[in-house]
Amino acid sequence: MVSDPGGRVGRLYNVFDEDEGIDIRGRFIIDPDGVIQAMEVLTPPVGRRIDETIRQFQGYQHVRSTGGVEVCPVDWTPGKGTLKPGPELVGRVWESFKG
């Protein structure tokens, strides 16, 4: 959580509500190169799931550590299998999910 009393960061990421003078709920995962890898913006009535944010953060760390050779499929968590993108995977991703 970041405090942004003047709305400087909120304006930078387009999540500052000018009428209310506050930032709306925004989450950004930014890699060490300054590239936004993921973002989520929610209206005030709905909160976020921190465990999903952590899972995504771990996934982006894993992908970066492999140089993009491995990617993390849906519901991936550390220790679970990853995928290696390539032409042979096209149309066959579902096979990695069947029991």
C-alpha positions as CSV (number, residue, x, y, z in Angstrom):
1,M,0.0,0.0,0.0
2,V,1.3,3.4,-0.9
3,S,0.3,6.8,0.4
4,D,-0.2,9.3,-2.3
5,P,-1.6,12.5,-0.6
6,G,-1.1,14.8,-3.6
7,G,-2.2,12.2,-6.2
8,R,1.1,12.4,-8.1
9,V,1.5,8.6,-8.5
10,G,-2.3,8.2,-9.2
11,R,-2.2,10.7,-12.0
12,L,0.9,9.0,-13.4
13,Y,-0.9,5.7,-13.7
14,N,-4.3,7.2,-14.5
15,V,-6.1,6.1,-11.3
16,F,-6.6,9.5,-9.6
17,D,-10.2,10.5,-9.2
18,E,-10.1,14.3,-9.7
19,D,-13.6,14.9,-8.5
20,E,-13.0,13.0,-5.2
21,G,-9.3,14.0,-4.9
22,I,-8.2,10.4,-4.2
23,D,-6.6,7.5,-5.9
24,I,-9.0,4.6,-6.8
25,R,-7.8,1.1,-6.1
26,G,-5.0,0.3,-8.6
27,R,-2.5,-2.5,-8.5
28,F,0.5,-2.5,-10.8
29,I,3.3,-5.1,-11.1
30,I,6.3,-3.4,-12.6
31,D,9.4,-5.4,-13.5
32,P,13.0,-4.2,-12.8
33,D,13.2,-2.7,-16.3
34,G,10.2,-0.4,-15.5
35,V,7.8,-2.3,-17.7
36,I,4.2,-2.8,-16.4
37,Q,3.6,-6.6,-16.5
38,A,0.2,-6.6,-14.8
39,M,-2.4,-4.0,-13.7
40,E,-5.8,-4.1,-12.0
41,V,-8.1,-1.2,-11.2
42,L,-11.1,-1.7,-9.0
43,T,-13.9,0.6,-7.9
44,P,-14.1,1.2,-4.1
45,P,-16.9,-1.4,-3.3
46,V,-14.7,-4.4,-4.2
47,G,-11.4,-5.4,-2.6
48,R,-8.5,-7.3,-3.9
49,R,-7.2,-10.8,-3.1
50,I,-3.6,-10.4,-1.8
51,D,-2.9,-14.1,-2.4
52,E,-3.7,-13.7,-6.1
53,T,-1.4,-10.7,-6.2
54,I,1.4,-12.7,-4.6
55,R,0.8,-15.6,-6.9
56,Q,1.1,-13.4,-10.0
57,F,4.2,-11.6,-8.6
58,Q,5.8,-15.1,-8.0
59,G,4.9,-16.1,-11.6
60,Y,6.4,-13.0,-13.1
61,Q,9.6,-13.6,-11.0
62,H,9.7,-17.2,-12.3
63,V,9.2,-16.3,-15.9
64,R,11.9,-13.6,-15.6
65,S,14.3,-16.1,-13.9
66,T,14.0,-18.4,-16.9
67,G,14.4,-15.7,-19.5
68,G,10.9,-16.3,-20.7
69,V,11.7,-19.9,-21.7
70,E,9.0,-21.1,-19.2
71,V,5.6,-19.5,-18.7
72,C,3.1,-20.0,-15.9
73,P,-0.3,-21.4,-16.8
74,V,-3.6,-20.7,-15.1
75,D,-3.6,-21.5,-11.3
76,W,0.2,-21.9,-11.3
77,T,1.9,-21.7,-7.9
78,P,5.6,-22.2,-7.1
79,G,6.6,-25.8,-7.5
80,K,3.9,-26.6,-10.0
81,G,4.7,-27.3,-13.7
82,T,5.3,-24.6,-16.2
83,L,4.9,-24.5,-20.0
84,K,7.5,-24.0,-22.6
85,P,6.0,-21.9,-25.4
86,G,6.5,-23.1,-29.0
87,P,4.8,-24.3,-32.1
88,E,4.4,-27.8,-30.7
89,L,2.3,-26.4,-27.9
90,V,-0.3,-24.7,-30.2
91,G,-3.7,-26.3,-29.7
92,R,-2.3,-28.7,-27.0
93,V,-2.1,-26.5,-23.9
94,W,-5.2,-28.3,-22.5
95,E,-3.2,-31.5,-22.3
96,S,-1.1,-30.0,-19.5
97,F,-4.2,-29.6,-17.4
98,K,-5.8,-33.0,-17.7
99,G,-5.4,-35.3,-14.7
